């Protein structure tokens, strides 16, 4: 049997399983709370792995491994920043947000942001947050579709346009069917596959490179001094910029609606504590594994044209067709686990936050599903006609959402009294600066792009906060 046939059969079985989960979950959706938060009954395993898979996406398996291939050891600061952000989210943000959202009966992050406001001020906050979510997720989802396109194209030799449309269609079907339950359960299946791939691929690749000793010797032989430096060859203030810029990627964690809703949907504090442990282990395996994949790939295959395909290159050369197909399914898992969560949050912004479906529960579900279809079409067009590196596109959306929403999240959960005008200005400042710095030339470690918007947004909140 040819390799492409084996890959096709494996992926077909995998997709049918996901769609079956969507049909199963569709029977559990009776109202908005079911569709958007799974009835607030999420258990620890599903919460932990679905959170992790949604946070990682194609940017980890393809983007981070590609960045490690190009940047070398300095990419460790990016991975470290992501892990630190996760720890703060699970130990500090999670328990507080779970309690706060239940007490106020909030279904979406936008409702949380607009809390303690009314009238025109509340409408302005809801509108600004919803537009930012939809805009950012369009580019975020487009990056996932590009990853799907790369996967199908490398496996079957399909054109990029056909590959992107095929991946988008599969994601849309099960998200439309099952809402939050379908998204969370499928994300758990996909996150488990991602962890297995992140564990298996670097171990096999390390043996191929001659073990740890052979790998380290070869890495020194094929790398530049900048790639072997933790600061990317920079010294002094530039080195500090590289380190702080890499770690600052963690700030984006606190403004991602598709991650924060996992805390709002958790069953209880016991489930949260158990999920916290699972998430830490998952992050260590996946982020550590993908850094190793990039570094080992640089040793085994120096000089490839597109570093973000090093995952596929190693898979093709090191595994049998069946195992290779399973690893390709892991890449598609990373893509879909993020795209489906973001599509659902964007749907909630239109149907629930903007009130287009509030008059009737069934109408709300219909509006949500139509929103998902519309966003998929728009994201496919962006992926086809505005191509960009996966890492770069995801990083923009990640930073923009983190800077817009993160400071309000932190201060509100810390019981700091906030002025609605300050919240609105903070959201607009964080997002606006993220766009500006994305368009400007990069600084060392992208420190301005990753840190300045968040800090400015935080400063605006403090300046306009309510005085006791």
C-alpha positions as CSV (number, residue, x, y, z in Angstrom):
1,X,0.0,0.0,0.0
2,X,1.4,3.4,-0.9
3,X,2.3,5.9,1.8
4,X,-0.3,8.5,0.6
5,X,-3.1,5.8,0.8
6,X,-2.1,4.9,4.4
7,X,-2.0,8.5,5.4
8,X,-5.4,9.2,3.8
9,X,-7.0,6.2,5.5
10,X,-5.6,7.1,8.9
11,X,-6.7,10.7,8.6
12,X,-10.1,9.7,7.4
13,X,-10.7,7.5,10.4
14,X,-9.5,10.3,12.7
15,X,-11.8,12.9,11.1
16,X,-14.8,10.5,11.3
17,X,-14.1,10.2,15.0
18,X,-14.1,13.9,15.5
19,X,-17.4,14.4,13.5
20,X,-19.0,11.5,15.6
21,X,-18.0,13.4,18.7
22,X,-19.7,16.5,17.3
23,X,-23.0,14.5,16.7
24,X,-22.8,13.1,20.3
25,X,-22.3,16.6,21.8
26,X,-25.1,18.2,19.8
27,X,-27.7,16.5,22.0
28,X,-26.3,18.2,25.1
29,X,-26.9,21.7,23.8
30,X,-30.2,23.0,25.3
31,X,-29.3,26.6,25.9
32,X,-26.4,29.2,25.6
33,X,-24.7,28.0,28.8
34,X,-24.5,24.5,27.3
35,X,-23.3,25.7,23.9
36,X,-20.7,28.2,25.1
37,X,-19.6,26.7,28.5
38,X,-20.7,23.1,28.5
39,X,-23.1,23.7,31.4
40,X,-20.1,24.6,33.6
41,X,-19.4,20.9,34.1
42,X,-15.9,20.5,32.7
43,X,-13.8,17.8,34.4
44,X,-10.0,18.0,35.0
45,X,-8.7,15.9,32.1
46,X,-10.9,17.6,29.5
47,X,-10.2,21.0,31.0
48,X,-6.4,20.6,31.2
49,X,-5.8,19.0,27.8
50,X,-8.3,21.1,25.9
51,X,-6.8,24.2,27.4
52,X,-3.3,23.1,26.5
53,X,-4.1,22.1,23.0
54,X,-6.0,25.3,22.4
55,X,-3.1,27.4,23.7
56,X,-0.5,25.6,21.6
57,X,-2.0,25.2,18.1
58,X,0.1,25.0,14.9
59,X,2.4,27.7,16.2
60,X,3.9,25.2,18.7
61,X,4.3,22.1,16.5
62,X,5.2,24.0,13.4
63,X,6.0,27.6,14.4
64,X,8.1,27.0,17.6
65,X,10.0,24.1,16.1
66,X,10.7,26.3,13.0
67,X,11.8,29.2,15.3
68,X,14.2,26.8,17.2
69,X,15.6,25.7,13.8
70,X,16.4,29.3,12.9
71,X,17.1,31.0,16.3
72,X,18.8,28.2,18.1
73,X,19.0,28.2,21.9
74,X,17.6,31.7,22.3
75,X,14.1,30.3,21.5
76,X,14.1,28.8,25.0
77,X,13.1,32.2,26.3
78,X,9.9,32.1,24.1
79,X,9.1,28.6,25.4
80,X,9.9,29.7,29.0
81,X,7.6,32.7,28.7
82,X,4.7,30.6,27.4
83,X,5.2,28.2,30.4
84,X,5.4,31.0,33.0
85,X,2.2,32.5,31.5
86,X,0.4,29.1,31.9
87,X,1.5,28.7,35.5
88,X,0.3,32.2,36.5
89,X,-3.0,31.5,34.7
90,X,-3.7,28.2,36.4
91,X,-2.5,29.2,39.9
92,X,-3.8,32.8,40.1
93,X,-6.2,33.6,37.3
94,X,-8.1,30.3,37.1
95,X,-9.6,30.0,40.6
96,X,-10.6,33.6,40.8
97,X,-12.1,33.8,37.4
98,X,-14.1,30.6,38.0
99,X,-15.6,32.0,41.2
100,X,-16.2,35.5,39.8
101,X,-17.9,34.4,36.6
102,X,-20.2,32.0,38.5
103,X,-21.1,34.6,41.0
104,X,-22.0,37.1,38.3
105,X,-23.5,34.4,36.0
106,X,-21.2,35.5,33.1
107,X,-20.9,33.2,30.0
108,X,-18.2,35.1,28.1
109,X,-15.0,37.0,28.7
110,X,-16.6,40.1,27.2
111,X,-19.3,40.1,29.9
112,X,-16.5,39.9,32.5
113,X,-14.7,42.9,30.9
114,X,-17.8,45.0,30.9
115,X,-18.8,44.2,34.5
116,X,-19.7,47.1,36.7
117,X,-20.6,49.3,33.7
118,X,-24.0,50.3,32.3
119,X,-25.6,52.2,29.5
120,X,-23.5,53.6,26.7
121,X,-20.3,52.8,28.5
122,X,-21.1,49.1,28.7
123,X,-22.2,49.1,25.0
124,X,-18.9,50.7,24.0
125,X,-16.8,48.1,26.0
126,X,-18.8,45.2,24.6
127,X,-18.6,46.5,21.0
128,X,-14.8,47.2,21.3
129,X,-14.1,43.8,22.8
130,X,-16.2,41.9,20.3
131,X,-14.7,43.6,17.3
132,X,-11.2,43.0,18.6
133,X,-12.0,39.3,19.3
134,X,-13.4,38.8,15.8
135,X,-10.6,40.7,14.0
136,X,-7.8,38.9,16.0
137,X,-9.4,35.5,15.7
138,X,-9.8,35.9,11.9
139,X,-6.0,36.1,11.6
140,X,-5.4,33.5,14.3
141,X,-7.8,31.0,12.6
142,X,-6.2,31.9,9.2
143,X,-2.9,30.8,10.6
144,X,-4.4,27.5,11.6
145,X,-5.8,27.0,8.1
146,X,-2.3,27.7,6.7
147,X,-1.0,25.0,9.0
148,X,-3.7,22.6,7.7
149,X,-2.8,23.6,4.2
150,X,0.9,22.8,4.8
151,X,-0.1,19.4,6.3
152,X,-2.4,18.3,3.5
153,X,-0.1,19.7,0.8
154,X,3.0,17.9,2.2
155,X,1.1,14.6,2.6
156,X,-0.9,14.4,-0.7
157,X,0.7,16.9,-3.0
158,X,-2.6,18.9,-3.1
159,X,-2.6,22.6,-4.0
160,X,-2.4,25.0,-1.1
161,X,-5.9,26.4,-1.8
162,X,-7.5,22.9,-1.9
163,X,-5.7,21.9,1.3
164,X,-6.8,25.0,3.2
165,X,-10.4,24.6,2.2
166,X,-10.4,20.9,3.1
167,X,-9.0,21.6,6.6
168,X,-11.5,24.4,7.2
169,X,-14.4,22.3,6.2
170,X,-13.6,19.5,8.7
171,X,-13.2,22.0,11.6
172,X,-16.4,23.7,10.7
173,X,-18.5,20.6,10.7
174,X,-17.9,19.4,14.2
175,X,-17.8,22.9,15.8
176,X,-21.2,23.6,14.3
177,X,-22.6,20.4,15.6
178,X,-21.5,20.2,19.2
179,X,-20.5,23.6,20.5
180,X,-18.3,23.7,23.6
181,X,-18.7,20.0,24.5
182,X,-17.6,18.9,21.0
183,X,-14.8,21.4,21.0
184,X,-13.5,20.4,24.5
185,X,-13.7,16.6,24.0
186,X,-12.2,16.7,20.5
187,X,-9.5,19.0,21.9
188,X,-8.7,16.4,24.5
189,X,-8.3,13.7,21.8
190,X,-6.2,16.1,19.8
191,X,-4.1,17.3,22.7
192,X,-3.3,13.7,23.7
193,X,-2.1,13.1,20.1
194,X,0.0,16.3,20.2
195,X,1.7,15.2,23.5
196,X,2.4,11.7,22.0
197,X,4.0,13.3,18.9
198,X,6.0,15.7,21.0
199,X,7.4,12.8,23.0
200,X,8.0,10.3,20.2
201,X,9.5,12.5,17.5
202,X,12.4,14.1,19.4
203,X,13.3,10.8,21.0
204,X,13.6,9.0,17.7
205,X,15.3,12.0,16.1
206,X,17.8,12.2,18.9
207,X,18.8,8.6,18.3
208,X,19.2,9.4,14.6
209,X,21.5,12.3,15.5
210,X,23.8,10.0,17.5
211,X,22.4,10.3,21.0
212,X,22.8,13.4,23.2
213,X,26.6,13.6,22.8
214,X,26.5,13.2,19.0
215,X,23.6,15.8,18.8
216,X,25.5,18.4,20.9
217,X,28.7,18.0,18.9
218,X,26.8,18.2,15.6
219,X,24.8,21.2,16.8
220,X,28.0,23.1,17.5
221,X,29.4,22.2,14.1
222,X,26.4,23.4,12.0
223,X,25.3,26.4,14.1
224,X,26.4,30.0,14.1
225,X,27.7,31.6,17.4
226,X,24.4,33.5,17.6
227,X,22.4,30.3,17.4
228,X,24.5,28.7,20.2
229,X,23.9,31.8,22.4
230,X,21.0,32.1,24.8
231,X,20.9,35.8,23.9
232,X,21.1,35.3,20.2
233,X,24.6,36.7,20.1
234,X,23.5,40.0,21.7
235,X,25.2,41.6,24.8
236,X,24.3,44.2,27.3
237,X,21.0,45.9,26.8
238,X,20.3,44.0,23.6
239,X,20.8,40.8,25.5
240,X,18.3,41.9,28.1
241,X,15.9,42.9,25.3
242,X,16.2,39.4,23.9
243,X,15.5,37.7,27.3
244,X,12.7,40.0,28.4
245,X,11.1,40.0,24.9
246,X,11.0,36.2,24.9
247,X,9.6,35.9,28.4
248,X,7.0,38.6,27.6
249,X,5.1,36.3,25.3
250,X,3.6,35.0,28.5
251,X,1.6,38.2,29.0
252,X,-0.5,37.3,26.0
253,X,-1.9,34.3,28.0
254,X,-4.1,36.5,30.2
255,X,-6.1,37.9,27.4
256,X,-7.0,34.8,25.3
257,X,-10.8,34.3,25.5
258,X,-10.6,30.8,24.2
259,X,-8.4,29.8,27.1
260,X,-10.1,31.8,29.8
261,X,-13.5,30.2,29.1
262,X,-12.0,26.9,30.2
263,X,-11.7,28.3,33.8
264,X,-15.3,29.6,33.6
265,X,-16.5,26.2,32.5
266,X,-14.7,24.1,35.2
267,X,-16.8,21.9,37.5
268,X,-15.3,22.9,40.8
269,X,-12.1,23.7,42.6
270,X,-11.0,20.1,43.0
271,X,-11.2,19.7,39.2
272,X,-9.2,22.8,38.8
273,X,-6.4,21.6,41.1
274,X,-6.2,18.2,39.3
275,X,-6.3,19.9,35.8
276,X,-3.4,22.2,36.9
277,X,-1.0,19.2,37.4
278,X,-2.0,17.7,34.0
279,X,-1.5,21.0,32.2
280,X,2.0,21.5,33.7
281,X,3.1,18.0,32.5
282,X,1.6,18.6,29.1
283,X,3.4,21.9,28.6
284,X,6.7,20.4,29.6
285,X,6.4,17.6,27.2
286,X,5.1,19.6,24.2
287,X,7.2,22.8,24.4
288,X,10.4,20.9,25.4
289,X,9.8,18.4,22.6
290,X,9.2,21.0,19.9
291,X,12.3,23.0,20.8
292,X,14.3,19.7,20.5
293,X,12.7,18.9,17.2
294,X,13.8,22.3,15.8
295,X,17.4,21.9,17.1
296,X,17.8,18.3,16.0
297,X,16.2,19.1,12.7
298,X,18.8,21.8,12.2
299,X,21.5,19.1,12.7
300,X,20.0,16.5,10.5
301,X,18.7,18.7,7.7
302,X,20.5,22.1,7.7
303,X,19.5,24.6,5.1
304,X,15.9,23.6,4.3
305,X,13.8,26.3,2.5
306,X,10.9,26.6,5.0
307,X,11.9,25.9,8.6
308,X,8.3,25.5,9.7
309,X,8.2,22.2,7.8
310,X,10.9,20.6,9.8
311,X,8.3,18.6,11.7
312,X,7.2,17.0,8.4
313,X,10.7,16.5,7.2
314,X,11.7,14.5,10.2
315,X,8.4,12.6,10.2
316,X,8.9,11.5,6.6
317,X,12.4,10.4,7.1
318,X,12.2,8.6,10.5
319,X,8.9,6.8,10.6
320,X,6.9,4.2,8.8
321,X,3.9,5.4,6.8
322,X,1.4,4.4,9.6
323,X,3.3,6.1,12.4
324,X,3.9,9.1,10.1
325,X,0.2,9.4,9.4
326,X,-0.5,9.4,13.1
327,X,2.1,12.2,13.6
328,X,0.5,14.2,10.8
329,X,-2.8,13.7,12.5
330,X,-1.1,15.3,15.6
331,X,-0.3,18.4,13.5
332,X,-3.9,18.6,12.3
333,X,-4.9,18.2,16.0
334,X,-2.9,21.2,17.0
335,X,-4.5,23.2,14.2
336,X,-8.1,22.2,14.9
337,X,-7.9,22.3,18.7
338,X,-7.2,26.1,18.5
339,X,-9.4,27.0,15.5
340,X,-12.5,25.4,16.9
341,X,-12.2,27.1,20.3
342,X,-11.7,30.5,18.6
343,X,-14.6,30.0,16.3
344,X,-16.8,29.3,19.3
345,X,-15.7,32.4,21.2
346,X,-16.2,34.6,18.1
347,X,-19.7,33.1,17.8
348,X,-20.4,34.0,21.4
349,X,-19.3,37.6,20.7
350,X,-21.8,38.0,18.0
351,X,-24.8,36.0,19.3
352,X,-24.5,36.6,23.0
353,X,-22.4,39.7,23.7
354,X,-23.7,41.9,20.9
355,X,-27.2,40.5,21.5
356,X,-28.1,39.3,18.0
357,X,-29.5,36.1,19.4
358,X,-30.6,36.9,22.9
359,X,-34.4,36.9,22.3
360,X,-34.6,33.1,22.0
361,X,-32.3,30.3,22.9
362,X,-32.7,28.5,19.5
363,X,-32.2,31.7,17.6
364,X,-29.0,32.3,19.6
365,X,-27.7,28.9,18.6
366,X,-28.6,29.6,14.9
367,X,-26.8,33.0,15.0
368,X,-23.8,31.4,16.6
369,X,-23.6,28.7,13.9
370,X,-24.0,31.3,11.1
371,X,-21.2,33.4,12.7
372,X,-18.9,30.4,12.7
373,X,-19.5,29.8,9.0
374,X,-18.9,33.5,8.2
375,X,-15.7,33.6,10.1
376,X,-14.4,30.4,8.5
377,X,-15.0,31.9,5.0
378,X,-13.3,35.1,5.9
379,X,-10.3,33.3,7.5
380,X,-9.9,31.0,4.5
381,X,-9.8,34.1,2.2
382,X,-7.1,35.7,4.5
383,X,-5.1,32.4,4.5
384,X,-5.3,32.2,0.6
385,X,-4.7,35.8,-0.4
386,X,-2.7,37.3,2.5
387,X,-0.2,34.5,3.3
388,X,2.2,35.0,6.3
389,X,4.4,32.9,8.5
390,X,2.4,30.9,11.0
391,X,4.6,32.0,13.9
392,X,4.3,35.7,13.0
393,X,0.6,35.7,12.4
394,X,-0.2,33.8,15.6
395,X,2.1,36.0,17.6
396,X,0.3,39.2,16.5
397,X,-3.1,37.9,17.5
398,X,-1.7,36.5,20.8
399,X,-0.1,39.9,21.7
400,X,-3.1,42.0,20.6
401,X,-5.6,40.0,22.7
402,X,-3.3,39.8,25.7
403,X,-2.6,43.6,25.7
404,X,-6.2,44.5,25.1
405,X,-7.8,42.3,27.8
406,X,-5.1,41.1,30.1
407,X,-4.6,44.2,32.3
408,X,-8.4,44.5,33.0
409,X,-8.5,40.8,33.9
410,X,-5.7,41.1,36.4
411,X,-6.9,44.2,38.1
412,X,-10.5,43.2,38.3
413,X,-9.6,39.8,39.8
414,X,-7.4,41.6,42.3
415,X,-10.5,43.6,43.4
416,X,-9.1,46.9,42.1
417,X,-12.1,49.2,41.4
418,X,-12.0,50.1,37.7
419,X,-13.6,53.0,35.9
420,X,-15.5,51.9,32.7
421,X,-14.0,54.7,30.7
422,X,-10.6,53.5,31.8
423,X,-11.4,49.9,30.8
424,X,-12.5,51.1,27.3
425,X,-9.4,53.2,26.8
426,X,-7.2,50.4,28.1
427,X,-8.7,47.9,25.6
428,X,-8.2,50.3,22.7
429,X,-4.7,51.3,23.8
430,X,-3.5,47.8,24.2
431,X,-4.9,46.6,20.8
432,X,-3.9,49.8,18.9
433,X,-0.3,49.6,20.1
434,X,-0.1,45.9,19.3
435,X,-1.1,46.7,15.7
436,X,1.4,49.6,15.5
437,X,4.4,47.7,16.8
438,X,3.5,44.7,14.6
439,X,3.7,47.0,11.5
440,X,7.0,48.6,12.6
441,X,10.4,46.9,12.2
442,X,11.2,44.3,14.8
443,X,13.2,45.2,17.9
444,X,15.6,42.7,19.6
445,X,13.5,39.9,21.0
446,X,10.4,41.8,19.8
447,X,10.4,43.4,23.2
448,X,8.4,46.4,22.1
449,X,5.8,44.4,20.3
450,X,5.3,41.9,23.2
451,X,5.7,44.1,26.3
452,X,4.9,47.7,25.5
453,X,1.2,47.4,24.5
454,X,0.4,45.4,27.7
455,X,2.3,47.9,29.9
456,X,0.6,50.9,28.3
457,X,-2.8,49.3,28.6
458,X,-2.1,48.6,32.3
459,X,-1.0,52.2,32.9
460,X,-4.2,53.6,31.4
461,X,-6.3,51.4,33.7
462,X,-4.3,52.6,36.8
463,X,-4.6,56.2,35.7
464,X,-8.4,56.1,35.3
465,X,-9.1,53.7,38.2
466,X,-11.8,54.6,40.7
467,X,-10.5,56.3,43.8
468,X,-11.6,54.9,47.1
